């Protein structure tokens, strides 16, 4: 345990991981207890130009300078320290500490945008093989893309996760909620199911707190219900936790399809107009397909398509339909890839669009790699082709990764 303490102190700004166990540093192992420590570091060079200039005091990671000039930024996109293990055969745990966007725009942890926080805090009981009960601060299920693992992606920023994360404001942070869920494999591992009850939106504190005289979201204190079911057509998906890779790099073909949903009574944040009785219900629906097809000659093709519908009530900025796509072709250590997302909001002036093309080089799988992307992005605005369309932000990103 001395080794663990020496790691935790200098990496207190980082986070406890969710990388595959094969990358873990073995700290201790006994018949009753097993502990592994993982580290994830993603240094990034990002250049932004065009788009809408931010406020002079903005420390948002995307956008040109306040004067409209190209912004060149060196920062750590993700720094995570992850501890996971098992205790007394039936129990497991996952703790992840995360420091995102460390150093962005010269900011080194002086505000909530890049402060260190708990990303995952989950205790699991496994009384039977492939039968898991999770309790804690959990990545809520919806689609393959929305529960992606950032350390094992083809795109630099997983499009299905980024899009869903910006729309699921019923989740307090990084698509996580405190809750209780079942997670398991059924029918000879052909079916993967996650189903649970989660805290959901509350108006008692934080960003969802109502102004004086405004109605309260979720006045009856009902939880959010959410779930996802996947069918494995080829191979097996569902054994990784908490998220899914978009490219496995293990020589095995996988092909799966899934559907998911979330619902909370009177839980539509921003949808209450007059009083509590007028608050609409929140719900989200998703369907997706995922393919990681291995080809001869140490190559593989990956494809992921996620479709979303979010409903917070008519006219809400987060009500609308969206798509996220991911496509790549790896030949040995080199993978050209394209990715993007689209969201058409109900009021039309809070829509989102991203397209990106890039290339990855895998020095040693996901443990050591580097990627570059050219990106066009509209975070929230009017889509091209419409009057008064929002100017597109352009980016060039180079990002490295060490995961061990």
Long-range contacts (C-beta under 8 A, 24 or more apart in sequence): 1-27, 1-28, 3-27, 4-28, 4-35, 4-37, 4-83, 7-37, 7-39, 7-81, 8-81, 11-39, 11-79, 11-81, 12-97, 12-116, 13-79, 13-99, 13-102, 13-109, 13-116, 14-39, 14-40, 14-41, 14-79, 14-80, 14-81, 14-97, 14-98, 14-99, 14-116, 15-40, 15-78, 15-79, 15-80, 15-81, 15-82, 15-96, 15-97, 15-98, 15-99, 15-116, 15-119, 16-80, 16-81, 16-82, 16-83, 16-84, 16-94, 16-95, 16-96, 16-97, 16-119, 16-120, 17-80, 17-81, 17-82, 17-83, 17-84, 17-96, 17-151, 17-403, 18-80, 18-82, 18-84, 18-94, 18-96, 18-119, 18-120, 18-149, 18-151, 18-241, 18-242, 18-243, 19-82, 19-149, 19-151, 19-152, 19-366, 19-403, 20-152, 20-240, 20-245, 21-84, 23-366, 23-367, 23-403, 23-404, 24-84, 25-404, 32-87, 32-88, 32-89, 33-85, 33-86, 33-87, 33-88, 34-85, 34-86, 34-87, 35-83, 35-84, 35-85, 36-83, 36-84, 36-85, 37-81, 37-82, 37-83, 38-80, 38-81, 38-82, 38-83, 38-84, 38-403, 38-404, 39-80, 39-81, 39-82, 39-402, 39-403, 39-404, 40-78, 40-79, 40-80, 40-82, 40-150, 40-151, 40-401, 40-402, 40-403, 41-76, 41-78, 41-79, 41-80, 41-400, 41-401, 41-402, 41-403, 42-76, 42-77, 42-78, 42-79, 42-150, 42-399, 42-400, 42-401, 43-74, 43-75, 43-76, 43-77, 43-399, 43-400, 44-73, 44-74, 44-75, 44-76, 44-77, 44-397, 44-398, 44-399, 44-400, 45-72, 45-73, 45-74, 45-397, 45-398, 45-399, 46-71, 46-72, 46-73, 46-75, 46-395, 46-396, 46-397, 46-398, 47-71, 47-72, 47-73, 47-395, 47-396, 47-397, 48-73, 48-393, 48-394, 48-395, 49-393, 49-394, 49-395, 50-391, 50-392, 50-393, 50-394, 51-377, 51-378, 51-391, 51-392, 51-393, 51-394, 52-381, 52-390, 52-391, 52-393, 58-105, 59-104, 59-105, 59-107, 59-111, 59-113, 59-114, 60-105, 60-113, 61-101, 61-104, 61-105, 62-377, 62-379, 62-393, 62-395, 63-393, 64-393, 71-105, 73-104, 73-105, 74-103, 75-101, 75-102, 75-103, 75-104, 75-105, 76-101, 76-102, 76-103, 77-101, 77-399, 78-150, 80-119, 80-151, 82-120, 90-125, 90-126, 90-127, 91-123, 91-124, 91-125, 91-126, 92-123, 92-124, 92-126, 92-132, 93-122, 93-123, 93-124, 94-120, 94-121, 94-122, 94-124, 94-241, 94-242, 95-120, 95-121, 95-122, 96-120, 96-121, 98-174, 117-173, 119-174, 119-176, 120-176, 120-242, 122-242, 124-183, 130-184, 130-185, 130-186, 130-189, 131-182, 131-184, 132-182, 132-183, 132-184, 132-241, 133-180, 133-181, 133-182, 133-183, 134-180, 134-181, 134-182, 134-183, 134-196, 135-179, 135-180, 135-181, 136-178, 137-176, 137-177, 137-178, 138-176, 138-177, 138-178, 138-179, 138-181, 138-196, 138-198, 138-242, 139-174, 139-175, 139-176, 139-242, 139-243, 140-168, 140-171, 140-175, 140-176, 140-177, 140-179, 140-196, 140-198, 140-224, 140-226, 140-262, 141-181, 141-194, 141-195, 141-196, 141-226, 141-227, 141-228, 141-260, 142-168, 142-175, 142-226, 142-228, 142-260, 142-261, 142-262, 142-284, 142-286, 142-308, 143-228, 143-258, 143-260, 143-286, 143-287, 143-288, 143-306, 143-308, 144-230, 144-237, 144-244, 144-256, 144-258, 144-288, 144-290, 144-304, 144-306, 145-246, 145-288, 145-304, 145-306, 145-324, 145-326, 146-175, 146-260, 146-286, 146-306, 147-175, 147-228, 147-242, 147-243, 147-244, 148-243, 148-244, 148-245, 148-246, 149-240, 149-242, 149-243, 149-244, 149-245, 150-243, 151-366, 151-401, 151-403, 152-245, 152-246, 152-247, 152-248, 152-249, 152-366, 153-245, 153-246, 153-247, 154-246, 154-247, 154-302, 154-326, 154-328, 154-335, 154-337, 154-339, 154-360, 155-246, 155-326, 155-337, 155-339, 155-356, 155-358, 155-373, 156-356, 156-358, 156-371, 156-373, 156-397, 156-399, 158-246, 158-326, 158-339, 159-306, 159-324, 159-325, 159-326, 159-339, 159-340, 159-341, 159-354, 159-356, 160-288, 160-304, 160-306, 160-324, 160-326, 160-341, 161-243, 162-324, 162-341, 162-354, 163-306, 163-308, 163-322, 163-324, 163-341, 163-343, 163-352, 164-286, 164-306, 164-308, 164-324, 166-352, 166-379, 167-284, 167-308, 167-310, 167-318, 167-322, 167-343, 168-262, 168-284, 168-310, 169-201, 169-207, 169-208, 169-269, 169-270, 169-318, 170-200, 170-201, 170-224, 170-262, 170-264, 170-267, 170-269, 170-282, 172-199, 172-206, 177-224, 179-223, 179-224, 183-241, 185-236, 185-238, 185-239, 189-232, 189-236, 189-238, 190-231, 190-232, 191-229, 191-230, 191-231, 191-232, 192-229, 192-230, 192-232, 192-237, 192-238, 192-256, 192-258, 193-227, 193-228, 193-229, 193-230, 194-227, 194-228, 194-229, 195-226, 195-227, 195-228, 196-225, 196-226, 196-227, 197-223, 197-224, 197-225, 198-223, 198-224, 198-225, 198-226, 199-223, 199-224, 200-224, 200-264, 200-267, 200-282, 201-264, 201-267, 201-268, 201-269, 201-282, 208-269, 210-272, 214-272, 215-272, 215-273, 215-274, 215-275, 215-276, 215-278, 215-279, 216-272, 216-276, 216-279, 217-266, 217-267, 217-268, 217-269, 217-271, 217-272, 217-279, 218-264, 218-265, 218-266, 218-267, 218-279, 219-266, 219-276, 219-279, 220-265, 220-266, 222-264, 222-265, 222-266, 222-267, 223-264, 224-262, 224-263, 224-264, 224-267, 224-282, 225-262, 225-263, 225-264, 226-260, 226-261, 226-262, 226-263, 227-260, 227-261, 227-262, 228-258, 228-259, 228-260, 228-286, 229-258, 229-259, 229-260, 230-256, 230-257, 230-258, 231-256, 231-257, 231-258, 232-256, 233-257, 235-292, 237-290, 244-290, 245-366, 246-290, 246-292, 246-302, 246-304, 246-326, 246-328, 247-292, 247-300, 247-302, 247-328, 247-330, 247-335, 248-292, 249-300, 249-330, 249-362, 249-365, 249-366, 251-294, 252-292, 252-294, 253-292, 253-293, 253-294, 253-300, 254-290, 254-291, 254-292, 255-290, 255-291, 255-292, 255-293, 256-289, 256-290, 257-287, 257-288, 257-289, 257-290, 258-286, 258-287, 258-288, 258-289, 258-290, 259-285, 259-286, 259-287, 259-288, 260-285, 260-286, 260-287, 261-285, 261-286, 268-311, 268-312, 268-313, 268-316, 269-312, 269-318, 270-312, 270-313, 270-316, 270-317, 270-318, 271-312, 271-313, 271-316, 280-311, 280-312, 280-313, 281-311, 282-311, 282-312, 283-310, 283-311, 284-308, 284-309, 284-310, 284-311, 285-309, 297-331, 298-331, 298-332, 299-329, 299-330, 299-331, 299-332, 300-329, 300-330, 301-328, 301-329, 301-330, 302-326, 302-327, 302-328, 302-329, 302-330, 302-337, 303-327, 308-343, 314-346, 315-346, 315-347, 316-346, 316-347, 317-345, 317-346, 317-347, 317-350, 317-380, 318-345, 318-350, 319-345, 319-346, 320-344, 320-345, 320-346, 320-351, 322-352, 328-360, 330-360, 330-362, 333-361, 333-362, 333-363, 334-359, 334-360, 334-361, 334-362, 335-359, 335-360, 335-361, 335-362, 342-383, 344-383, 348-382, 348-383, 348-386, 349-381, 349-382, 350-380, 350-381, 351-378, 351-380, 351-381, 351-382, 351-383, 352-378, 352-379, 352-380, 353-377, 353-378, 353-383, 353-384, 353-392, 354-378, 358-397, 366-401, 366-403, 367-402, 367-403, 367-404, 368-401, 368-402, 368-403, 369-400, 369-401, 370-398, 370-399, 370-400, 370-401, 371-397, 371-398, 371-399, 371-401, 372-396, 372-397, 372-398, 372-399, 373-397
